[in-house]
Amino acid sequence: MITFYSADEETGRIYDMYVSISYTWAPLKPTICREDGIAVNWDSSVFGMQGGSFSSYDRAYCRFAQDWITHHSQTNPNLAEQGGLGYIASLEYREPMSHQLAYQYKGNCSFILLPRSPMYIGINEYMPLNAQYTHNKNPLPGFNVGFSYNGISVDVDLAGLKDEMTTTTEVYYDR
């Protein structure tokens, strides 16, 4: 997870925060390639998401073309609430000639958070920023990724077989 501020050089006032989340699967992994879910959460009393700032893409390495192919992209998350968002990462690309799974998958999403009140570069306060990747490893159809909002965060909903990974970073600032 990468974050960085856009701030005034003289005063240190933070205008916005750019957030980027990426994933990369090892070559020839995973063995079950469907749609996965990614949820990102933050403190809605500290930041709100800038409308129209979300974008994501999913890429597959195609052995036939010997290049990365962007096969899925979004300009809106599947679920956006104050304090969180959820979106689909697609691993469903197949090689055009052989119809086999791609050699490798990777993707990225980015969006901008805006401070709710004046905020400055500093270290006296912090806010956790969490991302969760949920891989759908159900071999049978009917197990689809969904998202829900439980009042304080966006969660990935997926029944059956799954693997999950989370990461957290702290965003430091002063008031």
N, C-alpha and C positions, 0 to 999 in steps of 0.2 A: 504494500500500500504506500502510495506516495502522496504527500500533501505539501503545498507551499502557499504562502501568503502573497497577496498583492498589497503593498503598503506604501504610504507616503515616506519618502527617504528622510525628510526633515523631522517630522513629528513621530514617525513610527506607527501611525494609525493604520489599522488593517481595513482594507476595503472589501476583500473577499478571500476565500480560500479555495484553491483548486484541489480536487481529490481525484486520484486515479487508482483503480483496482485492476490488477491483471492476473491471469492464470496461464500456465504452460504445462501441458501433459508431457510425460516422457514419451519418446518414440514408441509406436505400436501399443500405446495405452490410451485410454482404458479399453477393455475388451467389450464392454457394452456401451455403445455410444447413442445417447438419446438427448433429451433436454435436461440440463442441470439448472439449479436455482442459486442465485447469489443475492444475499441481503446485506445491506449496509445501514448502520444505525449510528445516530449522534444525539446529543442533548438538544432538543428543540427549543429550550429556553435560551440557548447560546447562539445557535445558528439555524437558519432556514435555507432551503434549497432555492436557488435562482431558477425561475421558470425558463424552460427552453434551453437549459445548459447541459442536459443529459445526452450522452451518446455512448453507444457500445458497438463492438464488432466482434465477430467470431471468425477465426481463420483456420484453414486446414492446409497442411503441406501435401501437395499433390505430387506423387512420384512421376506420373506421366508428364506433367508440365514442368517438373522440377522447380516449383515455385509455390509460394503461399497464396491461397485463394481466399478472399473474403466472401464467405457464403451466407452470412447472416449479420444484419445490423439493425439497430433500433435507435430512434431519436427520443423515445419516451420509455420510462421504466414500466414494467407490468403493474406495479403498485407503488404509489408515492404517497406518503403521509408526512406530516410534520415530524421530523425526527428519524425518518427512515425511508428506504426504498428497496424494492425487489425487482430483479429482472432475470430473464432466461438467457442462459449460455447454451448455444446449440452445438452439439457434437455429432450432428446427423449427416455430415457430408460424406459422400461416397465418390471414389475415383470414377471419372467419366467413362473410361474404356473398360475397366474390369469390374466396376461396381463394388469393389472392396472398400473397406474403411480406409480413411486417409492415413498417411504415415504418422502424422502428428497434429495436435490441436493446440491452439492458444487463443486468447482473447483479452479484451480490455474494456473497461467502462470509465468514463470521466464525467464529472459534474462540478458545479460551483456552489459553495455555501456562502451565505451572506451573514455577517454579524447582526444580531438582534438589537444590540446597543453599541455605543462606541467602544472599540477594542484596540489595544496597542500591542506591539511586539513586546514580549516579556515572559517571565517564568513564575509569576505569583499565583496564577490560576491555571487549571487544565481541564480538558474535556476528553473523555475516551471516545475514539472513533473505532467502531467494530465492523468487521466484514466476515461473513460466513458463506462458504462454498459448500453446497450439498450436491453430491453426485448421485444420480439415479442409476443404480445398478440392477434394477429389476429386469429380468430377461423377457418377461411376458408383457404384452400391451395392457393398457388400462391403468398403469401407475404413472400418473402425470404430476409434474411439479406445479404447485400453486403457492400463493402467498396470502398471509393474513396479517392483520394489525391487531395487536393485543392491548392497545391503549398507550403503550410506551415504546414499542419497537415493532419492526416488520420481521416476520418469521417466514421461513420456507416450510411449506406443507408438503410432505411426501410420505406416503405409506409404503411399507415393504422394505426392500433392501436398499440401503444407502450408505454412503460414506460422507463424513462431514469434516471440514477443516475451518478453523476460525483464526483470525488475526486481529490484534488490537494495537492501536497507536495512540499516544497521548498528544493532544494539541495544546501547546502552552501559549498563554497570553496574559496581558494585564488589562485592568479596567481603568 
